[in-house]
Amino acid sequence: LLAGRNVLWPTRDKLYIFDQRTAQPLKAIDLAMRGATGGNLLTADGKLLIATDTELIAIGL
């Protein structure tokens, strides 16, 4: 997902955030610690929405 100047890349356990221009990693968010898994991504009103096969999760950015 392209969000502002970042690329958000979900895996099953983590969400990786990269700089769009340099491709340098900026952050890795541990989804398992939040009780979440990777899925389809959408940003809205400063929140990251993750749609999995069983739930919709909102995380503040």
N, C-alpha and C positions, 0 to 999 in steps of 0.2 A: 504494500500500500504506500503510495506517495502522500506524505502529509507535511505540508510546508516545505522545509528544507531537508526533511528526513525521509528515509525509506524504512518502513516497518516490515519485518520478516518473521512470521510466526513459525514455530516448530511445535511439536507436541507438548514440550515442557517449558519452552522459553520464547520470549518475544525479543528479537534482536532489532536494535535501532542503529541505522547507519546514516552518515552524512551523504546527501544526494550527490554533491559535487566531487567529494574526495573519496567516497566509498569507505571511509574510515569508520570503524565501529565506535559508537558513542555510548551505548548502554545495552545491557541484557537484563530483561525483567523475568524473574523466575515465576512462571505462571502457576506451577504446582504449589508454591507457598501461598498463593491466593486462592487455592482450590479451583483453579481454572486449567483449561487445556487450549491448545491452538485451535484456530478455526478461521472463518471468513471475517475480515476486518472492515470496520467503517469508523470514521471519526465524525463526531457531531457535538457541538457546544462544549468543546474542551474535554470531551470524554472519548475513550476508545471503546467501541463495542466489538465484542468477539462473539460471533454466532457459531456455536458448536452443533453437533447433531442432536443434543438434548437440552441446551439452554442458551440464553442470551446474557452475556456478562458485560458490565460497564466498569471501566477503570479510568480514574481521573488522570489526565496527562499533565 
